[in-house]
Amino acid sequence: MKYNKEETKMKKLALLMAAILLLTLCVGPATAETAEFNPKDYKIGYVTGIKGNAVIQTIMMSYFNKIDELGYDPYCYAIDGNDVAQLVTTGISALANDLDALIVYKDISALELYQEAERLGVPTIAIHMPVDEDSGANCMADVMGDPTYIGYTGGMALGEELVRRGIESGSIAITIGSLNNLTQANMNGFNEAMKQFPQYKVLEFVAEGTDLAGALQYESAIVQANPDLVGVWAPNGGSATTWPQTLEAAGYEKGKVVIVGHDYTLTNLEAIRSGWTYACIAQPLVEEVQIAVEIFDHYFRTGEKPEKYKVECSVELITQENVEDYQKLVDTVSEWFATYSG
């Protein structure tokens, strides 16, 4: 059975029932089976926070590109900050724009938004953030890189590079932005990987926030308290940049501490290119949102939902060997966002 948009609208707009029934009696029902599919008849929205962040901008550009490729019109609702209440309010207001589907960049803290969409009959897909199937959000899918595997990849990269450099022992620091279900899953994977390298001591994680000055202070304190520091795992996107500053200020030589971070921001790529940061995990920012759009496109055309709730995307390690490939993508995002007027 293909997706019947008219039936969905009948549920959402009960006052039109009589008119629709009258039209059906006169000319017969217009269904996806009998009418040519037109993407312009469907609205796939996307709601996100912190639009000034380079990671978010990459996802936004990828949404617009895929929407355009498949023939839809874009409906992007991006707020400046990361306030959950504001994002929920923005998303609920977006639903009033007669959306047919909504992609949400937020975890279960935005449960009110997910539930309001369900009440209105608007299917949702969560991206980049883990939203469990039994969480009450009732999403059609959760599309993201497996956060546990991402952490495991970071741990293996760090451990193997320490061994390759002949560093036999020492402490490894973990700095995150904040503790949530995403970073917890990251750390679970990282700690599992580090079991293969028992010669190194993994320190307790430190939540350093997103403020640059505050992060530098936290990292400086870690360095002073652990003179045997040999590695840093930094799933907070900015830490791959702040840690080189911290270590250089403390008198460390480049390469003495192996740093593995997250995300392909401009500053992170520069840190890799300089040699201070060994690697960063390239989270599947482009793939996540584009797969979500493709899922909805397929659903509108066929009525078929994805076979699996968790749709996992691959991840890649960025080192000096492939950093220029990601530089091209970052430059493209920067040029695109300069023209964005939303």
Secondary structure, 3 states (H helix, E strand, C coil): CCCCHHHHHHHHCHHHHHHHHHHHHHHCCCCCCCCCCCHHHCEEEEEECCCCCHHHHHHHHHHHHHHHHHCCEEEEEECCCCCHHHHHHHHHHHHCCCCCEEEECCCHHHHHHHHHHHHCCCCEEEECCCCCCCCCCCCCEEEEECHHHHHHHHHHHHHHHHHHCCCCCEEEEEEECCCCHHHHHHHHHHHHHHCCCCCEEECCCEECCCCHHHHHHHHHHHHHHCCCEEEEEECCCCHHHHHHHHHHHCCCCCCCCEEEEECCCHHHHHHHHHCCCCEEEECCHHHHHHHHHHHHHHHHHHCCCCCCCEEEECCEEECCCCHHHHHHHHHHHHHHHHCCCC
